[in-house]
């Protein structure tokens, strides 16, 4: 597969791979606060967060302690979640966002006001915040390569399509028209997806490993083939043929770039997809086994446990537990996946 620009992944390949992206909103908040304020977000679940500063301004202190300025009209996506704060000044003490009593506006959307009795004051800061499950399916490796914070201000010049979305979100947050909660949730998902795509198209900040493989015309064809047909019984020779390279040259190059063998990558891809289909999409285990090319459910279950360390039923059970328990179950999935 020839790449028109060796510095970027194939756009066709990335479009295909990003089709596996799932953004499932857990909780949305409309937050109006008067300075000084300090709001703490995140916990051990490591869910992604999106914050949009609609009016006013804030500072973000990331989980790693870095400080980012967020003027009005800025959105920030934190793919790894974790503990972080939004503050009116960097030396302000923080209060956990869950300690506020939110007023339900609609399903999954609540409003928090801490305005010293002056809601709607032009000096207040208005923020739309969402917490979501962020899953790239078979491309979950890509998530770990992302920086802790993706800020729209760094992407808007190259990706002006985010600006109308921010404008629409501002209008919905401020106007509170009929159905605004559902529209905000969908806009948040779209904005998050565009931010992720923008990071990929901007070169992924020079991230190594899998991104290097996607940029490499000797490997991109094989990876695209795996994602198109994960249920096929692939051999190294089959994958090498997709690249036009010899079996030994392909296998050596693949391992050098990604850190795993081609067949290990294929096995991890299948089980990541299986986890998504069984857990999030509630697909029957025997259907998943057939879809991924296994002769029997028993054979699939053995392969699933060999790769993940757990039986496939755990993936479904984790989705049926309360959020805090589900997060604990998800951490058992091997980190190298």
N, C-alpha and C positions, 0 to 999 in steps of 0.2 A: 504494500500500500504506500503510495507516494504521498508525502506531506508537502503542501504548498509552502508552508513556513515551518522550518525545523524547530523554531523556538516555542511553538505552540502545539498542543495536542490537535489531532485531526478533529475538525469541527463536526464532521459526520459521526465520528467515533464518540466524541463527547456528548453529542445530542442523544445518541443511542444509550450511552451509559447513564446519563442523567435522567432518562426516563424512569429509572428505578428510584428516583428521589421521592421520599415520603415526608411530608411535614404535617404532623397531626397536632393541632392546637389543644393544649390541656387547659389553659387558663388565660384569659385576657382581662386587662385592667385599664380603665380610664382614670388617670391619677392627676389631681389638681392640688398643688402644694404651694405654700407661700414661703419664700426664703426667710430665715435660713432653714434648710432641710437636709437630711441625710437618710437615704433609703437603702436598705440592704436586701439583696436578692440572692436566690440560689441556695442549694443544699447538696446533699450527697448524691442526689439522683443524676446530676450532670446533664440535665435536660438543657436544650438550647434556649436562648432568650433573644428576643427582638425588642428594642426600645426605640421609640420615635419621639423626639422632642418637638412637639407641635408648636409651642410658644414658650418664651422665656429661654433659659439656658441651664446647662448642668455640666458637671464633670463626671466622668466615669472612672472609678478605680477598679481595675480588673483583678481577677483572681491572683495574678502574679504581681500585683501592686503597681502596675503602670497606670499613669494618669492620662486621660484623653479629654479634650474639650469638645463639648457637644452643643453648639449654638442651635437656635431655632431652625427647624427644617432638616435636622440631621437624624439619620437612622443608624443604629449600630446592631449588628448581629453577632452573637457570641455562640459559636457552634458547639463549644465544649461546656457551656454553662458554668457551673461552679459559683462560689461565693463572689459577689461583686457589689459595688455600691454606686448609686447616683447621688450626687451631692451638689449643693449650691456653692460650696467652697470646700477646698480640700481638707480643711482642719475641723469640719463639722462632725460631731458624733452622729452615729447612725442608729436607726431603729428598723428592725426587721419588718419587711412589708406585710408578712402574715400576721403581725400584731395589730394591724389596722382593721377596723370593722368596715367591710365593704358593703355598699348597697347594690344588690343584684339589679342589673338593668335588663338582662335577658340570659338565655342559656350560656353559661361559661364566661359571661362578661359582667364585671362588677365595677363600681365607681368608688374611688377613695378620694376623700377631700380632707385636707388638713390646711385650712386657709385662714385660721384665726378669725373665723366668722365673716370672711370676705370672699366668697366664691365669685368667680368672674372678674376679679380685680385684674387690671392689665399688668400688674407686677407679678402675678402668680406664674408658676411654671406648669404647663400642661403637657403630660406625657401619656402616650399610648404604649402599653407594655404587654408582651405576650410570652408565655412559656410553652414550649412545644417539644414533642418527640421529633428528632431529626435523624432520619434513616436514609442512607444512600444505597440500600440494598446490597448488591454485590460489590459496590464501590465504597463500602464503609471504610476501607483503608484510607481513602481520600480525606475523610473527616479528620483523621489524626494529623494530617499534614497541614491543616488550616491553622492560621494564627488565632490567638485567643479572641481578637475582636476584628470584625470586618466593618468598616465605617463607610457609609455611602459617600461622604465627602471626598474620599479618595477614588471613587469610581464614577461620580456623576458626569465628569467631563467626557469620559470615554463611553459612558452608558447613560445618555440623557433620558432614556425611557423610565428611569426611576423617579424623575422629578414629577411627572404628572401623577404617579402613584402616591407620592408623598403629599402632593396638593389635594388629591382625592381623600386621603386619610385625614388630613387636617380638616377638610370640610365636614367629613362624617363625625370626627371627634367633637368638633365645635358645634355642629348643627343639631346632632342628636335627632335626626329625622327617623321616621318609621323604618324599622329594619336595619338601622345603622350598625347594630352589633354584628349581625351576620355578614354584612358587607365589609366591615372592618376586619373580621376574621379571615375572610377570603383575600382581602388586599394584603394582610400581613403574610399569608402564605406565599402569595405571588412575589411580594417584595423580597422575602427571604430567599426564594428560589433565584431571583434575578441577581441578588447580591452574591450568591454562591457561584452562579454562572459567570458573573463579572470577574470574580477572583480567578476562576479557571482561565478565562480568556485573557486576563492580564498576565498570564504566565505563572500563576500559583506561587508568586513570591520566590521563585527559584527553588521550590520544594523538590526534594530528591525522591528516589525510589520509584513508586508507582507512576508518578507524574513523568519522570524520565522515560519510563517504559512507554507511556502514551505518546511521547514526543518522538520515539524511536521508530522509524518506518520498518525496522526489522522485527519489532515486537508488537506494534499496534495492531497489525492484521490478526495475529494470533489471539490477542486479548479481545478484540471485537468478535471473533468467531466464538470464543468461549462464552461471552455474554449473550450472543444471539442464540446459541444452542447449548445451554449448560447441561442438558440431559443426555447429550451424546457421550458415548464411551470413548473419550479422547485418549490418544497416545501421543507421546512426544513427537513421533514421526508425523502424525497428522497435523499437529500444531506447527511444526517446522515447515511443512509444506505450504501452510498459509502465508509464510514469510518468504518463501523461496530460498531458505537457507538449509544447510545440512543439519541433521539431527543434533550432532555434537556441538556445532557452533551456536545453534539456537538455544539449546539447553544451558550452555555456559553463559551466554549473554543474558538470558532471562534471569538466571540465578544471581548474576553479578548486579543487575539493575534493581530487581525487586526484593532480593534477599530470600526468596523461596524457590523451590523447583516448580516447573510448569504444572505438574500433576498435583502438587500440594496447593498451588493457587486454585486449580480447578476444583479440588475437594472443598476448600474453604469457601469458594464462591457458591457452590451448591448448598452448603450448610447455612451460609448467611441468608441466601434466598429462602431456604426451607424455614429458617427461624422467622423470617418476615411473613411468609405465607401461612404458617401454622399459628403464629402468635397474633399478628396484627390483622390478618385477613381471615382467620379462623377456618382455613381450608382443612379438610380431613387429611389425616396423616397418610392414608393409603393413596389418596389423590396426589399428594406431594411426592410420594415415593415413585409413582408412575410417571409423573411429570418430569422428574429428574433422572429417569432412565433406570431405576432399580427394578430388578425382577420380582421382588417381594417387599412387603412392608418390613419384614424381619431384617432383610439385607440392608434396607435403608436405615432402620433403627440402629443397627450395629455401626454403620458408617457415621451416622450422626453422633453417636456417643464417642466414637474414636476421635473425631475431630473436635467436638465441643466439650467432651467430658461429661455430658448429661444425656439422658434419654429425650427424645423429641417431645414427649408430653410436658416437659418442663416449660417449653416455649409457649404452649397454650396456657398452662397454669399461671405463668407470670403475668399474662394479660388479664386474668380474672381476679388478681389480688388488688387491694388498694394501692395507690400510686407509690407510697413509700416502700411497701413490701415488694412491689414489682421491680423497683429500682435495684433492690438488693439482689433479686434473682438475676437481673440482667448483667450484673457485674461478674457473674460466674463465667460468662462467655470468654474464651481465651483472648487476651489482649492483642495477640498477633494477627487476629482476624481483621 
